Amino acid sequence: MNASELQTWLVAKVAEETGAAPDNIDINAPFARLGLDSTSAVALTGEIEELLATDLDPTLVFEFPTIAKLSAHLAGHGA
């Protein structure tokens, strides 16, 4: 998956989790400001693991705290 596809997927997941409209999700806002608490952030990491069929550190969303940074990292472009 490329960074754009990951961003789209992450926006949809955050919108689903928070009840916000996908168009209202700011990809540069910290996950906490988008409404994800630590439990939901770790759960999101688990869903990403399933999507990408790989093992990830559960703290990944804290290391890369925005959709833009996380998707770039996951796509291999750094943070």
Biopython code that builds the backbone (N, CA, C, O; Angstrom):
import numpy as np
from Bio.PDB.StructureBuilder import StructureBuilder

atoms = [
    (1, "MET", "N", (0.836, -1.190, 0.000)),
    (1, "MET", "CA", (0.000, 0.000, 0.000)),
    (1, "MET", "C", (0.874, 1.243, 0.000)),
    (1, "MET", "O", (1.892, 1.298, 0.689)),
    (2, "ASN", "N", (0.475, 2.227, -0.766)),
    (2, "ASN", "CA", (1.240, 3.463, -0.754)),
    (2, "ASN", "C", (0.690, 4.408, 0.320)),
    (2, "ASN", "O", (-0.332, 4.119, 0.942)),
    (3, "ALA", "N", (1.366, 5.523, 0.530)),
    (3, "ALA", "CA", (0.989, 6.456, 1.595)),
    (3, "ALA", "C", (-0.421, 7.010, 1.401)),
    (3, "ALA", "O", (-1.157, 7.167, 2.375)),
    (4, "SER", "N", (-0.801, 7.301, 0.186)),
    (4, "SER", "CA", (-2.128, 7.842, -0.095)),
    (4, "SER", "C", (-3.230, 6.835, 0.251)),
    (4, "SER", "O", (-4.247, 7.190, 0.848)),
    (5, "GLU", "N", (-3.012, 5.583, -0.132)),
    (5, "GLU", "CA", (-3.990, 4.536, 0.187)),
    (5, "GLU", "C", (-4.090, 4.325, 1.696)),
    (5, "GLU", "O", (-5.180, 4.135, 2.237)),
    (6, "LEU", "N", (-2.944, 4.361, 2.363)),
    (6, "LEU", "CA", (-2.935, 4.222, 3.822)),
    (6, "LEU", "C", (-3.653, 5.401, 4.482)),
    (6, "LEU", "O", (-4.399, 5.217, 5.444)),
    (7, "GLN", "N", (-3.430, 6.592, 3.974)),
    (7, "GLN", "CA", (-4.121, 7.774, 4.515)),
    (7, "GLN", "C", (-5.626, 7.623, 4.392)),
    (7, "GLN", "O", (-6.365, 7.881, 5.342)),
    (8, "THR", "N", (-6.070, 7.211, 3.232)),
    (8, "THR", "CA", (-7.500, 7.027, 3.002)),
    (8, "THR", "C", (-8.073, 5.989, 3.958)),
    (8, "THR", "O", (-9.146, 6.188, 4.527)),
    (9, "TRP", "N", (-7.363, 4.893, 4.133)),
    (9, "TRP", "CA", (-7.805, 3.835, 5.038)),
    (9, "TRP", "C", (-7.844, 4.341, 6.474)),
    (9, "TRP", "O", (-8.805, 4.092, 7.201)),
    (10, "LEU", "N", (-6.788, 5.059, 6.883)),
    (10, "LEU", "CA", (-6.727, 5.586, 8.246)),
    (10, "LEU", "C", (-7.825, 6.612, 8.506)),
    (10, "LEU", "O", (-8.429, 6.612, 9.579)),
    (11, "VAL", "N", (-8.087, 7.475, 7.549)),
    (11, "VAL", "CA", (-9.168, 8.452, 7.702)),
    (11, "VAL", "C", (-10.486, 7.729, 7.918)),
    (11, "VAL", "O", (-11.262, 8.098, 8.799)),
    (12, "ALA", "N", (-10.740, 6.706, 7.122)),
    (12, "ALA", "CA", (-11.983, 5.951, 7.258)),
    (12, "ALA", "C", (-12.074, 5.282, 8.623)),
    (12, "ALA", "O", (-13.138, 5.293, 9.240)),
    (13, "LYS", "N", (-10.982, 4.703, 9.105)),
    (13, "LYS", "CA", (-10.978, 4.030, 10.408)),
    (13, "LYS", "C", (-11.182, 5.024, 11.545)),
    (13, "LYS", "O", (-11.953, 4.758, 12.468)),
    (14, "VAL", "N", (-10.506, 6.156, 11.489)),
    (14, "VAL", "CA", (-10.658, 7.163, 12.545)),
    (14, "VAL", "C", (-12.080, 7.717, 12.522)),
    (14, "VAL", "O", (-12.685, 7.919, 13.575)),
    (15, "ALA", "N", (-12.606, 7.956, 11.351)),
    (15, "ALA", "CA", (-13.991, 8.442, 11.242)),
    (15, "ALA", "C", (-14.961, 7.423, 11.831)),
    (15, "ALA", "O", (-15.889, 7.789, 12.553)),
    (16, "GLU", "N", (-14.749, 6.160, 11.525)),
    (16, "GLU", "CA", (-15.603, 5.087, 12.050)),
    (16, "GLU", "C", (-15.523, 5.034, 13.575)),
    (16, "GLU", "O", (-16.542, 4.906, 14.254)),
    (17, "GLU", "N", (-14.323, 5.132, 14.096)),
    (17, "GLU", "CA", (-14.107, 5.041, 15.547)),
    (17, "GLU", "C", (-14.690, 6.231, 16.293)),
    (17, "GLU", "O", (-15.236, 6.079, 17.386)),
    (18, "THR", "N", (-14.575, 7.410, 15.707)),
    (18, "THR", "CA", (-14.985, 8.629, 16.411)),
    (18, "THR", "C", (-16.380, 9.104, 16.042)),
    (18, "THR", "O", (-16.949, 9.943, 16.741)),
    (19, "GLY", "N", (-16.936, 8.587, 14.964)),
    (19, "GLY", "CA", (-18.252, 9.035, 14.528)),
    (19, "GLY", "C", (-18.207, 10.331, 13.726)),
    (19, "GLY", "O", (-19.248, 10.913, 13.419)),
    (20, "ALA", "N", (-17.006, 10.778, 13.390)),
    (20, "ALA", "CA", (-16.852, 12.000, 12.597)),
    (20, "ALA", "C", (-16.988, 11.672, 11.114)),
    (20, "ALA", "O", (-16.764, 10.538, 10.692)),
    (21, "ALA", "N", (-17.352, 12.666, 10.343)),
    (21, "ALA", "CA", (-17.390, 12.496, 8.891)),
    (21, "ALA", "C", (-15.953, 12.454, 8.371)),
    (21, "ALA", "O", (-15.118, 13.239, 8.820)),
    (22, "PRO", "N", (-15.650, 11.550, 7.431)),
    (22, "PRO", "CA", (-14.282, 11.474, 6.903)),
    (22, "PRO", "C", (-13.758, 12.823, 6.392)),
    (22, "PRO", "O", (-12.569, 13.115, 6.522)),
    (23, "ASP", "N", (-14.630, 13.631, 5.821)),
    (23, "ASP", "CA", (-14.204, 14.945, 5.313)),
    (23, "ASP", "C", (-13.766, 15.887, 6.432)),
    (23, "ASP", "O", (-13.083, 16.878, 6.176)),
    (24, "ASN", "N", (-14.157, 15.581, 7.672)),
    (24, "ASN", "CA", (-13.797, 16.429, 8.807)),
    (24, "ASN", "C", (-12.549, 15.957, 9.540)),
    (24, "ASN", "O", (-12.161, 16.548, 10.548)),
    (25, "ILE", "N", (-11.920, 14.901, 9.046)),
    (25, "ILE", "CA", (-10.719, 14.372, 9.676)),
    (25, "ILE", "C", (-9.494, 15.100, 9.124)),
    (25, "ILE", "O", (-9.220, 15.051, 7.925)),
    (26, "ASP", "N", (-8.768, 15.772, 10.006)),
    (26, "ASP", "CA", (-7.544, 16.485, 9.635)),
    (26, "ASP", "C", (-6.374, 15.511, 9.739)),
    (26, "ASP", "O", (-6.051, 15.053, 10.835)),
    (27, "ILE", "N", (-5.741, 15.190, 8.622)),
    (27, "ILE", "CA", (-4.673, 14.196, 8.625)),
    (27, "ILE", "C", (-3.423, 14.686, 9.363)),
    (27, "ILE", "O", (-2.527, 13.893, 9.651)),
    (28, "ASN", "N", (-3.357, 15.972, 9.666)),
    (28, "ASN", "CA", (-2.206, 16.523, 10.389)),
    (28, "ASN", "C", (-2.494, 16.751, 11.864)),
    (28, "ASN", "O", (-1.621, 17.219, 12.596)),
    (29, "ALA", "N", (-3.699, 16.429, 12.312)),
    (29, "ALA", "CA", (-4.054, 16.579, 13.724)),
    (29, "ALA", "C", (-3.613, 15.334, 14.490)),
    (29, "ALA", "O", (-3.698, 14.222, 13.969)),
    (30, "PRO", "N", (-3.147, 15.514, 15.714)),
    (30, "PRO", "CA", (-2.787, 14.346, 16.530)),
    (30, "PRO", "C", (-4.002, 13.437, 16.743)),
    (30, "PRO", "O", (-5.137, 13.902, 16.838)),
    (31, "PHE", "N", (-3.735, 12.135, 16.814)),
    (31, "PHE", "CA", (-4.817, 11.178, 17.025)),
    (31, "PHE", "C", (-5.649, 11.533, 18.255)),
    (31, "PHE", "O", (-6.872, 11.395, 18.235)),
    (32, "ALA", "N", (-4.999, 11.987, 19.322)),
    (32, "ALA", "CA", (-5.728, 12.348, 20.548)),
    (32, "ALA", "C", (-6.713, 13.472, 20.283)),
    (32, "ALA", "O", (-7.828, 13.455, 20.804)),
    (33, "ARG", "N", (-6.319, 14.441, 19.486)),
    (33, "ARG", "CA", (-7.226, 15.551, 19.175)),
    (33, "ARG", "C", (-8.375, 15.097, 18.276)),
    (33, "ARG", "O", (-9.441, 15.713, 18.266)),
    (34, "LEU", "N", (-8.155, 14.021, 17.524)),
    (34, "LEU", "CA", (-9.217, 13.475, 16.676)),
    (34, "LEU", "C", (-10.214, 12.651, 17.480)),
    (34, "LEU", "O", (-11.273, 12.279, 16.974)),
    (35, "GLY", "N", (-9.869, 12.365, 18.741)),
    (35, "GLY", "CA", (-10.794, 11.641, 19.602)),
    (35, "GLY", "C", (-10.387, 10.221, 19.936)),
    (35, "GLY", "O", (-11.166, 9.489, 20.547)),
    (36, "LEU", "N", (-9.184, 9.809, 19.552)),
    (36, "LEU", "CA", (-8.721, 8.465, 19.891)),
    (36, "LEU", "C", (-8.005, 8.496, 21.236)),
    (36, "LEU", "O", (-7.091, 9.294, 21.445)),
    (37, "ASP", "N", (-8.425, 7.624, 22.142)),
    (37, "ASP", "CA", (-7.699, 7.478, 23.392)),
    (37, "ASP", "C", (-6.636, 6.400, 23.208)),
    (37, "ASP", "O", (-6.512, 5.827, 22.126)),
    (38, "SER", "N", (-5.873, 6.126, 24.254)),
    (38, "SER", "CA", (-4.771, 5.176, 24.111)),
    (38, "SER", "C", (-5.262, 3.772, 23.757)),
    (38, "SER", "O", (-4.609, 3.065, 22.989)),
    (39, "THR", "N", (-6.394, 3.367, 24.301)),
    (39, "THR", "CA", (-6.933, 2.044, 24.005)),
    (39, "THR", "C", (-7.323, 1.925, 22.538)),
    (39, "THR", "O", (-6.997, 0.932, 21.887)),
    (40, "SER", "N", (-8.013, 2.921, 22.018)),
    (40, "SER", "CA", (-8.425, 2.862, 20.615)),
    (40, "SER", "C", (-7.231, 3.029, 19.677)),
    (40, "SER", "O", (-7.238, 2.496, 18.568)),
    (41, "ALA", "N", (-6.215, 3.758, 20.111)),
    (41, "ALA", "CA", (-5.017, 3.912, 19.291)),
    (41, "ALA", "C", (-4.270, 2.582, 19.167)),
    (41, "ALA", "O", (-3.795, 2.231, 18.087)),
    (42, "VAL", "N", (-4.168, 1.850, 20.270)),
    (42, "VAL", "CA", (-3.514, 0.543, 20.229)),
    (42, "VAL", "C", (-4.351, -0.433, 19.393)),
    (42, "VAL", "O", (-3.800, -1.245, 18.651)),
    (43, "ALA", "N", (-5.669, -0.353, 19.512)),
    (43, "ALA", "CA", (-6.539, -1.202, 18.694)),
    (43, "ALA", "C", (-6.351, -0.883, 17.211)),
    (43, "ALA", "O", (-6.369, -1.786, 16.374)),
    (44, "LEU", "N", (-6.173, 0.375, 16.892)),
    (44, "LEU", "CA", (-5.931, 0.778, 15.509)),
    (44, "LEU", "C", (-4.649, 0.128, 14.986)),
    (44, "LEU", "O", (-4.598, -0.320, 13.841)),
    (45, "THR", "N", (-3.623, 0.079, 15.825)),
    (45, "THR", "CA", (-2.375, -0.575, 15.423)),
    (45, "THR", "C", (-2.631, -2.032, 15.071)),
    (45, "THR", "O", (-2.068, -2.547, 14.104)),
    (46, "GLY", "N", (-3.478, -2.701, 15.852)),
    (46, "GLY", "CA", (-3.827, -4.093, 15.556)),
    (46, "GLY", "C", (-4.519, -4.232, 14.217)),
    (46, "GLY", "O", (-4.262, -5.183, 13.479)),
    (47, "GLU", "N", (-5.395, -3.295, 13.898)),
    (47, "GLU", "CA", (-6.082, -3.340, 12.600)),
    (47, "GLU", "C", (-5.108, -3.092, 11.454)),
    (47, "GLU", "O", (-5.232, -3.686, 10.383)),
    (48, "ILE", "N", (-4.142, -2.213, 11.687)),
    (48, "ILE", "CA", (-3.119, -1.956, 10.666)),
    (48, "ILE", "C", (-2.284, -3.211, 10.445)),
    (48, "ILE", "O", (-1.935, -3.542, 9.312)),
    (49, "GLU", "N", (-1.967, -3.909, 11.539)),
    (49, "GLU", "CA", (-1.221, -5.161, 11.417)),
    (49, "GLU", "C", (-1.958, -6.144, 10.511)),
    (49, "GLU", "O", (-1.353, -6.779, 9.648)),
    (50, "GLU", "N", (-3.258, -6.264, 10.714)),
    (50, "GLU", "CA", (-4.062, -7.161, 9.884)),
    (50, "GLU", "C", (-4.073, -6.708, 8.429)),
    (50, "GLU", "O", (-3.921, -7.521, 7.517)),
    (51, "LEU", "N", (-4.252, -5.415, 8.219)),
    (51, "LEU", "CA", (-4.288, -4.866, 6.872)),
    (51, "LEU", "C", (-2.991, -5.142, 6.118)),
    (51, "LEU", "O", (-3.006, -5.544, 4.955)),
    (52, "LEU", "N", (-1.873, -4.919, 6.799)),
    (52, "LEU", "CA", (-0.570, -5.037, 6.147)),
    (52, "LEU", "C", (0.073, -6.410, 6.328)),
    (52, "LEU", "O", (1.147, -6.670, 5.787)),
    (53, "ALA", "N", (-0.578, -7.284, 7.084)),
    (53, "ALA", "CA", (-0.061, -8.632, 7.361)),
    (53, "ALA", "C", (1.370, -8.579, 7.883)),
    (53, "ALA", "O", (2.264, -9.248, 7.366)),
    (54, "THR", "N", (1.564, -7.764, 8.924)),
    (54, "THR", "CA", (2.877, -7.617, 9.533)),
    (54, "THR", "C", (2.720, -7.330, 11.017)),
    (54, "THR", "O", (1.652, -6.912, 11.463)),
    (55, "ASP", "N", (3.779, -7.553, 11.781)),
    (55, "ASP", "CA", (3.775, -7.219, 13.196)),
    (55, "ASP", "C", (4.275, -5.789, 13.372)),
    (55, "ASP", "O", (5.267, -5.380, 12.769)),
    (56, "LEU", "N", (3.563, -5.040, 14.214)),
    (56, "LEU", "CA", (3.938, -3.656, 14.486)),
    (56, "LEU", "C", (4.025, -3.439, 15.991)),
    (56, "LEU", "O", (3.360, -4.128, 16.764)),
    (57, "ASP", "N", (4.834, -2.493, 16.394)),
    (57, "ASP", "CA", (4.936, -2.117, 17.794)),
    (57, "ASP", "C", (3.632, -1.431, 18.209)),
    (57, "ASP", "O", (3.177, -0.525, 17.511)),
    (58, "PRO", "N", (3.024, -1.835, 19.320)),
    (58, "PRO", "CA", (1.756, -1.233, 19.744)),
    (58, "PRO", "C", (1.843, 0.273, 19.992)),
    (58, "PRO", "O", (0.819, 0.956, 20.018)),
    (59, "THR", "N", (3.056, 0.794, 20.174)),
    (59, "THR", "CA", (3.216, 2.233, 20.428)),
    (59, "THR", "C", (3.392, 3.038, 19.140)),
    (59, "THR", "O", (3.663, 4.237, 19.191)),
    (60, "LEU", "N", (3.242, 2.392, 18.003)),
    (60, "LEU", "CA", (3.481, 3.048, 16.714)),
    (60, "LEU", "C", (2.704, 4.348, 16.549)),
    (60, "LEU", "O", (3.244, 5.336, 16.052)),
    (61, "VAL", "N", (1.440, 4.354, 16.962)),
    (61, "VAL", "CA", (0.627, 5.564, 16.787)),
    (61, "VAL", "C", (1.056, 6.696, 17.720)),
    (61, "VAL", "O", (0.674, 7.848, 17.514)),
    (62, "PHE", "N", (1.841, 6.377, 18.735)),
    (62, "PHE", "CA", (2.365, 7.422, 19.603)),
    (62, "PHE", "C", (3.672, 7.979, 19.044)),
    (62, "PHE", "O", (3.997, 9.148, 19.253)),
    (63, "GLU", "N", (4.413, 7.140, 18.337)),
    (63, "GLU", "CA", (5.652, 7.573, 17.685)),
    (63, "GLU", "C", (5.366, 8.421, 16.452)),
    (63, "GLU", "O", (6.114, 9.345, 16.130)),
    (64, "PHE", "N", (4.273, 8.094, 15.767)),
    (64, "PHE", "CA", (3.853, 8.802, 14.550)),
    (64, "PHE", "C", (2.407, 9.242, 14.789)),
    (64, "PHE", "O", (1.477, 8.581, 14.327)),
    (65, "PRO", "N", (2.210, 10.353, 15.507)),
    (65, "PRO", "CA", (0.905, 10.683, 16.092)),
    (65, "PRO", "C", (-0.134, 11.337, 15.181)),
    (65, "PRO", "O", (-1.155, 11.825, 15.667)),
    (66, "THR", "N", (0.106, 11.354, 13.888)),
    (66, "THR", "CA", (-0.908, 11.885, 12.968)),
    (66, "THR", "C", (-1.103, 10.898, 11.823)),
    (66, "THR", "O", (-0.248, 10.050, 11.567)),
    (67, "ILE", "N", (-2.220, 11.019, 11.148)),
    (67, "ILE", "CA", (-2.473, 10.157, 9.992)),
    (67, "ILE", "C", (-1.401, 10.370, 8.927)),
    (67, "ILE", "O", (-0.917, 9.407, 8.331)),
    (68, "ALA", "N", (-1.032, 11.617, 8.688)),
    (68, "ALA", "CA", (-0.022, 11.914, 7.664)),
    (68, "ALA", "C", (1.316, 11.267, 8.006)),
    (68, "ALA", "O", (1.930, 10.629, 7.151)),
    (69, "LYS", "N", (1.774, 11.426, 9.247)),
    (69, "LYS", "CA", (3.068, 10.858, 9.649)),
    (69, "LYS", "C", (3.032, 9.337, 9.670)),
    (69, "LYS", "O", (3.972, 8.684, 9.217)),
    (70, "LEU", "N", (1.953, 8.776, 10.194)),
    (70, "LEU", "CA", (1.858, 7.323, 10.286)),
    (70, "LEU", "C", (1.790, 6.682, 8.899)),
    (70, "LEU", "O", (2.463, 5.683, 8.647)),
    (71, "SER", "N", (1.002, 7.237, 8.019)),
    (71, "SER", "CA", (0.885, 6.653, 6.683)),
    (71, "SER", "C", (2.210, 6.771, 5.920)),
    (71, "SER", "O", (2.588, 5.845, 5.202)),
    (72, "ALA", "N", (2.913, 7.889, 6.066)),
    (72, "ALA", "CA", (4.211, 8.035, 5.408)),
    (72, "ALA", "C", (5.202, 7.010, 5.957)),
    (72, "ALA", "O", (5.943, 6.387, 5.196)),
    (73, "HIS", "N", (5.212, 6.839, 7.261)),
    (73, "HIS", "CA", (6.119, 5.858, 7.874)),
    (73, "HIS", "C", (5.793, 4.445, 7.375)),
    (73, "HIS", "O", (6.685, 3.705, 6.961)),
    (74, "LEU", "N", (4.528, 4.086, 7.419)),
    (74, "LEU", "CA", (4.127, 2.745, 7.014)),
    (74, "LEU", "C", (4.408, 2.464, 5.542)),
    (74, "LEU", "O", (4.659, 1.323, 5.153)),
    (75, "ALA", "N", (4.362, 3.502, 4.741)),
    (75, "ALA", "CA", (4.633, 3.340, 3.315)),
    (75, "ALA", "C", (6.132, 3.336, 3.022)),
    (75, "ALA", "O", (6.550, 3.148, 1.879)),
    (76, "GLY", "N", (6.941, 3.549, 4.074)),
    (76, "GLY", "CA", (8.382, 3.478, 3.918)),
    (76, "GLY", "C", (9.035, 4.790, 3.541)),
    (76, "GLY", "O", (10.171, 4.802, 3.068)),
    (77, "HIS", "N", (8.336, 5.895, 3.742)),
    (77, "HIS", "CA", (8.882, 7.193, 3.377)),
    (77, "HIS", "C", (9.356, 8.002, 4.574)),
    (77, "HIS", "O", (9.631, 9.194, 4.434)),
    (78, "GLY", "N", (9.457, 7.395, 5.728)),
    (78, "GLY", "CA", (9.873, 8.119, 6.918)),
    (78, "GLY", "C", (8.748, 8.917, 7.510)),
    (78, "GLY", "O", (7.618, 8.859, 7.026)),
    (79, "ALA", "N", (9.038, 9.653, 8.540)),
    (79, "ALA", "CA", (7.976, 10.401, 9.247)),
    (79, "ALA", "C", (8.002, 11.860, 8.938)),
    (79, "ALA", "O", (7.176, 12.614, 9.453)),
]
sb = StructureBuilder()
sb.init_structure("model")
sb.init_model(0)
sb.init_chain("A")
sb.init_seg("    ")
for serial, (resi, resn, name, xyz) in enumerate(atoms, 1):
    if name == "N":
        sb.init_residue(resn, " ", resi, " ")
    sb.init_atom(name, np.array(xyz, "f"), 0.0, 1.0, " ", f" {name:<3s}", serial, name[0])
structure = sb.get_structure()
